[in-house]
């Protein structure tokens, strides 16, 4: 879990530097009222309800199907991130991932570094 703690600390630092919201760690509620520990919740990225993610190798494999199912039922996108890639603060790597996941928050909350998508005609 040391990798997870370090990753969460760096993720929070990146969130502050990039002016985004993050809840880490995050307890995802399941359909039966239970809770599953996830690495983090990004409320403005991944989908209208945000997204949750786990860290590859830090969370038990058997949790992944349950997390994916619970995330889907709550309208959340779910991803697993690799600590080899996200285990150090590289702003460009975080920006690339966040842009790939897409911003779904309010326009006035859009980070300055993230361009607005082109308007469809």
Buried (B, 14 or more C-beta within 10 A) or exposed (E): EEBBEEBBEBBBEBBEEBEBEBBBEBEBEBEEEEEBEBBBBBBBBBBEBBBBBBBBEBBEEEBBEBBBBBBEEBEBBBBBBEBEEBBEEEEEEBBEBBBEBBBBBEEEEBBEEBEEEEEEE
